[in-house]
């Protein structure tokens, strides 16, 4: 209390005006409006924190599932084949961020089984080297990834692809390569039958429905390649992939092209970024509405306190001091509302994995049915930079809302305000 008493009188009066008077019902109503404004700011801030955390969680979940199949960086030769891939891989390890490298063959083909036909992406790999750059081997739900052996023409399919073709372990599928075979009868498609030895579930529909793995030597034979298409890399921090790609482009020799994971899925990440930005703008408008409720609150306060303002002016208070009183009053409401909103939003965002299942059990509903959505639990990824940005925006909006009413209070003329008192 002694600390408060030592504050300048503008602070003392501003803090006093945020509380209802004991004898004035009008003061109680004004303070009730202030409380509503404070609650509105708090709820808007909390909603924005929770929504952005959930969006970040979905983005992180999908990104991690994509990168369990994709590599962080791909290095491929302009000619389409890389005979000396071991030398290129050795060069990449000169960068301290690179922790894994493996060769690959990438191609597209048609896959048939009875009357079912699907377009697929074929990836030729070395089963022993692939775990260094992806997690596919650990995602095989049926069969074994290590059964991809040279010359045996075995194949590992995505779960959705296997279901659409109605195949299971041991069944045969036929691959049709786009490169035709010239014969006296004309150009005929090149066909090769493969045996299904594994089915993986990456949890990402695009890969589960269109990706298949075969042994790299079998891929070279099927697509008539002399060497792997390139080298796939894994780095320590996947978020540093663009920077590491730029560094490797200056370190590696030869006519090579490099591509990081964000470039491979640029449209998806751009769409998510735009959606997040628009959601931020829309929910910020909720905070703005609550913040500008302070305008009406402060205008009512100024009207109700005109006599008090006039007395302060006659006692020597400057217009700047009067303006500061009402800025402090509105800013306090904004700060308290923002602080409560940040605290509530952070608690909910950090415990959404507990809160949402409890609500589902209470209401007997499921927000993300497993039969429809791959992700059946609501993910959350709280990013503190988002929290500070939201808090700063809310405080700035509350401050801006105080400017006009406080300016109007500073213009009150003592003689006119006390004429009818």
Secondary structure in CASP SS format (residue, H / E / C, confidence):
PFRMAT SS
TARGET T0000
AUTHOR 0000-0000-0000
METHOD secondary structure of the structure
MODEL  1
X C 1.00
X H 1.00
X H 1.00
X H 1.00
X H 1.00
X C 1.00
X C 1.00
X C 1.00
X H 1.00
X H 1.00
X H 1.00
X H 1.00
X H 1.00
X H 1.00
X H 1.00
X H 1.00
X H 1.00
X C 1.00
X C 1.00
X C 1.00
X C 1.00
X C 1.00
X C 1.00
X C 1.00
X H 1.00
X H 1.00
X H 1.00
X H 1.00
X H 1.00
X H 1.00
X H 1.00
X H 1.00
X H 1.00
X H 1.00
X H 1.00
X H 1.00
X H 1.00
X H 1.00
X H 1.00
X H 1.00
X H 1.00
X H 1.00
X H 1.00
X H 1.00
X H 1.00
X H 1.00
X H 1.00
X H 1.00
X H 1.00
X H 1.00
X H 1.00
X H 1.00
X H 1.00
X H 1.00
X H 1.00
X H 1.00
X H 1.00
X H 1.00
X H 1.00
X H 1.00
X H 1.00
X H 1.00
X H 1.00
X H 1.00
X H 1.00
X H 1.00
X H 1.00
X C 1.00
X C 1.00
X C 1.00
X C 1.00
X C 1.00
X E 1.00
X E 1.00
X E 1.00
X E 1.00
X E 1.00
X C 1.00
X C 1.00
X C 1.00
X C 1.00
X C 1.00
X C 1.00
X C 1.00
X H 1.00
X H 1.00
X H 1.00
X H 1.00
X H 1.00
X H 1.00
X H 1.00
X H 1.00
X C 1.00
X C 1.00
X C 1.00
X C 1.00
X C 1.00
X E 1.00
X E 1.00
X E 1.00
X E 1.00
X E 1.00
X E 1.00
X E 1.00
X E 1.00
X E 1.00
X E 1.00
X E 1.00
X E 1.00
X E 1.00
X E 1.00
X E 1.00
X E 1.00
X C 1.00
X C 1.00
X E 1.00
X E 1.00
X E 1.00
X E 1.00
X E 1.00
X E 1.00
X E 1.00
X E 1.00
X E 1.00
X E 1.00
X C 1.00
X H 1.00
X H 1.00
X H 1.00
X H 1.00
X C 1.00
X C 1.00
X C 1.00
X C 1.00
X C 1.00
X H 1.00
X H 1.00
X H 1.00
X H 1.00
X E 1.00
X E 1.00
X E 1.00
X E 1.00
X C 1.00
X H 1.00
X H 1.00
X H 1.00
X C 1.00
X C 1.00
X C 1.00
X C 1.00
X C 1.00
X C 1.00
X E 1.00
X E 1.00
X E 1.00
X E 1.00
X E 1.00
X H 1.00
X H 1.00
X H 1.00
X H 1.00
X H 1.00
X H 1.00
X H 1.00
X C 1.00
X C 1.00
X C 1.00
X C 1.00
X C 1.00
X C 1.00
X E 1.00
X E 1.00
X E 1.00
X E 1.00
X E 1.00
X E 1.00
X E 1.00
X E 1.00
X E 1.00
X E 1.00
X E 1.00
X E 1.00
X C 1.00
X C 1.00
X E 1.00
X E 1.00
X E 1.00
X E 1.00
X E 1.00
X E 1.00
X E 1.00
X E 1.00
X E 1.00
X E 1.00
X E 1.00
X E 1.00
X E 1.00
X E 1.00
X E 1.00
X C 1.00
X C 1.00
X C 1.00
X C 1.00
X H 1.00
X H 1.00
X H 1.00
X H 1.00
X H 1.00
X H 1.00
X E 1.00
X E 1.00
X E 1.00
X E 1.00
X E 1.00
X H 1.00
X H 1.00
X H 1.00
X H 1.00
X H 1.00
X H 1.00
X H 1.00
X C 1.00
X C 1.00
X C 1.00
X C 1.00
X C 1.00
X C 1.00
X C 1.00
X E 1.00
X E 1.00
X E 1.00
X E 1.00
X E 1.00
X E 1.00
X C 1.00
X C 1.00
X H 1.00
X H 1.00
X H 1.00
X H 1.00
X H 1.00
X H 1.00
X H 1.00
X H 1.00
X H 1.00
X H 1.00
X H 1.00
X H 1.00
X H 1.00
X H 1.00
X C 1.00
X C 1.00
X C 1.00
X C 1.00
X E 1.00
X E 1.00
X E 1.00
X E 1.00
X E 1.00
X H 1.00
X H 1.00
X H 1.00
X H 1.00
X C 1.00
X H 1.00
X H 1.00
X H 1.00
X H 1.00
X H 1.00
X H 1.00
X H 1.00
X H 1.00
X H 1.00
X H 1.00
X H 1.00
X H 1.00
X H 1.00
X H 1.00
X H 1.00
X H 1.00
X H 1.00
X H 1.00
X H 1.00
X H 1.00
X H 1.00
X H 1.00
X H 1.00
X H 1.00
X H 1.00
X H 1.00
X H 1.00
X H 1.00
X H 1.00
X H 1.00
X H 1.00
X H 1.00
X H 1.00
X H 1.00
X H 1.00
X H 1.00
X H 1.00
X H 1.00
X H 1.00
X C 1.00
X H 1.00
X H 1.00
X H 1.00
X H 1.00
X H 1.00
X H 1.00
X H 1.00
X H 1.00
X H 1.00
X C 1.00
X C 1.00
X C 1.00
X C 1.00
X H 1.00
X H 1.00
X H 1.00
X H 1.00
X H 1.00
X H 1.00
X H 1.00
X H 1.00
X H 1.00
X H 1.00
X H 1.00
X H 1.00
X H 1.00
X H 1.00
X H 1.00
X H 1.00
X H 1.00
X H 1.00
X H 1.00
X H 1.00
X H 1.00
X H 1.00
X H 1.00
X H 1.00
X H 1.00
X H 1.00
X H 1.00
X H 1.00
X H 1.00
X H 1.00
X H 1.00
X H 1.00
X C 1.00
X H 1.00
X H 1.00
X H 1.00
X H 1.00
X H 1.00
X H 1.00
X H 1.00
X H 1.00
X H 1.00
X H 1.00
X H 1.00
X H 1.00
X C 1.00
X C 1.00
X C 1.00
X C 1.00
X C 1.00
X C 1.00
X C 1.00
X C 1.00
X C 1.00
X C 1.00
X C 1.00
X C 1.00
X C 1.00
X C 1.00
X C 1.00
X C 1.00
X C 1.00
X C 1.00
X C 1.00
X C 1.00
X H 1.00
X H 1.00
X H 1.00
X H 1.00
X H 1.00
X H 1.00
X H 1.00
X H 1.00
X H 1.00
X H 1.00
X H 1.00
X H 1.00
X H 1.00
X H 1.00
X H 1.00
X H 1.00
X H 1.00
X H 1.00
X H 1.00
X H 1.00
X H 1.00
X H 1.00
X H 1.00
X H 1.00
X H 1.00
X H 1.00
X H 1.00
X C 1.00
X C 1.00
X C 1.00
X H 1.00
X H 1.00
X H 1.00
X H 1.00
X C 1.00
X C 1.00
X C 1.00
X C 1.00
END
